[in-house]
Amino acid sequence: MTVIAVKLDDLLHDRRMTLTELAERVGITLANLSILKTGKARAIRFSTLEAICQVLACQPGDLLEFQPDSGAREAPKPGRAAS
């Protein structure tokens, strides 16, 4: 199964910041931030992503990582038909 991994723990550790502190500075509940951190979130608003990145001084790619399914076929290149 393809997954988008959330690397919030690593960023918080690197910045010596707690989840509670991040929640207060971003302005979202600790419960919602915890859902995001554990990878249980099904979506994230761009405004929330922007606020987290601003507080942590990071890029969205520092926070989110695409992990393709090991058995998945490679996507066709743009402009080419799938075989």
Secondary structure, DSSP 4 states (H G I P E B T S, - for coil): --EEEE-HHHHHHHTT--HHHHHHHHTS-HHHHHHHHTT--S---HHHHHHHHHHHT--HHHHEEEE--TTPPPPPPTTS---
